[in-house]
Amino acid sequence: MNALVLFDGVCNMCNGIVQFLIRHDPKGQFHFAALQSETGRQTLQRFGLGTDAMATMVLVEDAHCFTHSDAALRIAAMLGGFWGIFAVLRLIPRPWRDRAYRFVVDHRYRWFGKRDSCMVPTPELRARFLP
């Protein structure tokens, strides 16, 4: 496993991002787990992230953990190609980037909706999702 992306499994926007990553990751470098899953809970605990981490996407790459805008920009850089251009946003101070990130996160359910349960991957994608 190259990188683990933890996402809010009941968030429609987050599920859309996961589907986007799957389509744009032909190398299969990303694996996924819902924050609400056993893998998600154990990973949050391992990195000392509390329940407030449920309001962010988390990227675990090797022994490094990225959250908020750092996670989003690192994922874009890992996708490469056109998406790597977003890495330039790292020049913006993190507090400013994270403020914009949190604004979207705070409104995601209102704008995109919420599911009753976490996404169930198709059999073809099951190997990329951790329990």
C-alpha positions in Angstrom: 0.0 0.0 0.0 1.5 3.3 -1.0 -1.0 5.8 0.6 -4.1 5.5 2.7 -6.9 8.1 2.3 -9.3 8.3 5.2 -12.6 10.0 4.3 -16.0 10.7 5.8 -18.0 7.7 4.6 -21.4 9.3 4.9 -20.5 12.6 3.1 -21.6 12.7 -0.5 -18.8 15.2 -1.4 -16.1 12.9 0.2 -17.5 9.9 -1.6 -17.3 11.9 -4.9 -13.7 12.7 -4.2 -12.9 9.1 -3.6 -14.6 8.2 -6.9 -12.5 10.9 -8.6 -9.3 9.6 -7.1 -10.1 6.1 -8.2 -10.7 7.3 -11.8 -7.5 9.4 -11.9 -5.2 6.8 -10.1 -4.4 4.2 -12.8 -1.4 3.0 -10.8 -3.6 2.2 -7.8 -1.4 4.1 -5.4 -4.3 5.1 -3.1 -6.2 2.8 -0.8 -9.2 4.0 1.1 -11.0 3.6 4.4 -13.9 5.5 5.9 -13.0 7.5 9.0 -15.9 5.7 10.7 -14.4 2.2 10.0 -12.2 0.2 12.3 -9.2 1.1 10.1 -10.1 4.7 10.3 -10.5 4.7 14.1 -7.3 2.8 14.6 -5.4 5.2 12.3 -6.7 8.3 13.9 -5.7 6.9 17.3 -2.2 5.9 16.1 -1.5 9.4 15.0 -3.1 11.0 18.0 -6.0 12.6 16.1 -9.3 13.0 18.0 -12.8 13.0 16.8 -12.4 16.4 15.3 -10.4 14.7 12.6 -13.8 13.4 11.4 -14.1 16.8 9.7 -11.1 16.3 7.4 -9.7 14.0 4.8 -6.6 12.3 6.2 -3.7 11.0 4.1 -1.3 8.5 5.5 1.9 8.0 3.5 4.5 5.7 5.0 4.8 7.0 8.6 3.5 10.5 7.7 0.0 11.8 8.4 -1.4 14.8 6.5 -4.7 16.5 7.3 -6.8 19.4 6.0 -5.3 21.3 3.1 -2.0 19.5 3.4 -3.7 16.2 2.7 -5.6 17.6 -0.3 -2.5 19.2 -1.8 -0.4 16.1 -1.2 -3.0 13.9 -2.9 -3.1 16.3 -5.9 0.7 16.2 -6.1 0.7 12.4 -6.0 -1.9 12.3 -8.8 0.7 14.2 -10.9 0.0 15.6 -14.4 -2.4 18.5 -14.4 -3.4 17.9 -10.8 0.2 18.5 -9.6 -0.2 22.1 -10.5 -2.2 22.6 -7.3 0.9 22.0 -5.3 1.7 25.7 -5.9 -1.1 26.4 -3.3 1.4 25.3 -0.6 2.9 28.7 -1.0 -0.2 30.1 0.8 0.3 30.0 4.5 -1.3 26.9 6.0 -3.7 28.8 8.4 -5.2 30.5 5.4 -5.5 27.3 3.4 -7.0 25.5 6.3 -9.5 28.2 6.9 -10.8 27.9 3.3 -10.7 24.1 3.7 -12.7 24.2 6.9 -15.3 26.5 5.3 -16.0 23.9 2.7 -16.0 21.1 5.3 -18.4 23.0 7.5 -20.9 23.3 4.6 -20.4 20.0 2.8 -23.5 18.3 4.2 -25.7 21.3 3.3 -24.2 21.6 -0.2 -23.7 18.0 -1.2 -25.9 16.0 1.2 -25.2 13.0 3.5 -25.8 9.3 3.2 -27.3 7.0 5.8 -24.4 4.7 5.7 -20.8 4.4 4.4 -20.1 3.6 0.7 -19.9 -0.1 -0.2 -17.2 -0.6 -2.9 -17.8 -2.7 -6.0 -16.2 -6.1 -6.1 -13.6 -4.8 -8.5 -12.6 -2.0 -6.1 -12.9 -4.0 -2.8 -9.1 -4.6 -2.7 -8.5 -0.9 -2.5 -10.7 -0.4 0.5 -9.7 -1.4 4.0 -12.2 -2.6 6.6 
